[in-house]
Amino acid sequence: MDSNGILIQGQLSANNISDLEARLERMGLDLINQSSKKSRQVHIGKVNRRELITFCFHMENLTRAGVPLLDGLSDLRDSLAPSRFREIISSLIEDIEGGMRLSEAMDKFPDTFDQVFVTLIRTGEESGNLSTVFKHLTETLKWQDEMLAKTKRLLIYPAFMGTIILGAVFFLMIYLVPQLISFIKDVGGELPLHTKILIAVSNVFVKYWYMILMIPVLVFFFIKTAMQVSSHFHFMIDRFKLRIWVIGPILEKVILARFATFFALLYGAGITVLDSLEICKKLANNLRIERALQQVSNNIVDGMSITESFERTHLFPPLVLRMVAVGESTGELDSALSNVSYFYERDVKESIEKFQTLIEPTMTVILGLLLGWVVISVLGPIYDVIVDMSAGM
């Protein structure tokens, strides 16, 4: 009922009756009666990084222009097609109308807004620099998207070539070699060792091809389950990932670049060093790096400097430690860490380009050696028989 005593019927989303009354009161209405209806269909899926970048970009410009937060969120919601992200923004609007802060409303969706995101938004609310925080988040998400694309390029080509080689091996061992073996046996003569090995390998593929395909899948699920059960095994696998030839060092640089970027972002926003380390530790997604960062945090608590703490864990090379030391001594640690991130970003880019240059001829050589082994093993006995027949004549 409004102030004139006119009854108004409608639908409004609310968390509970108290929330509903508060929202109606802000609209100049008093609650007379209410009944619950089934909520609309929820869109299943995750919000991708591109949507988050668009969200931060629009919110930066709207808040910088002085547009009220609720109006900005409403405009953004109305511009989106029905999706999971639109539903999340609608929920943010409802929670803010219910009295929550933006960071508190975002904290209800940890799969979309991680701890770094929520912490920075909370800091921006407290300092009144929400537009600046959205700007930093936009730049960081764009950088993270570029790093992810580079990492994917690192893995896609080897996976593609590996699939081709695996398919070629199955074709040779299951279809081609068995047909050639009968011809070789008809020719007669003593078979050389490499031909016998080829025949034995072909027989294994013919008889146990399904096991050859199943074993990698079973090993993958075994490792994944064991990592969840045993933290020690999880640590060993994560350490092994960082030691894989060529790929491991690049992966470690990507993780450290991401750590330096987010650490600089949090520290620059006014978050303490220990809190920044605690948040960034969870973003590493590698137990070996996480434990090293925990050791850094423990060293700082014991009174060590930041540079000395990093030096003891051997996370960064001397050149990077020198940059951190200069930043710590001048009070510009966030700028120093941004330089560290730039250093690793360039290093990762160059390493990926070198790896891609190296992997193509390597895969070609492997495929060539495989085909050469088959050809020599098949044609070798035939050539020996022809030579013996020529010598007998």
Order of alpha helices (4+ residues) and beta strands (2+ residues): alpha-alpha-alpha-alpha-alpha-alpha-alpha-alpha-alpha-alpha-alpha-alpha-alpha-alpha-alpha-alpha
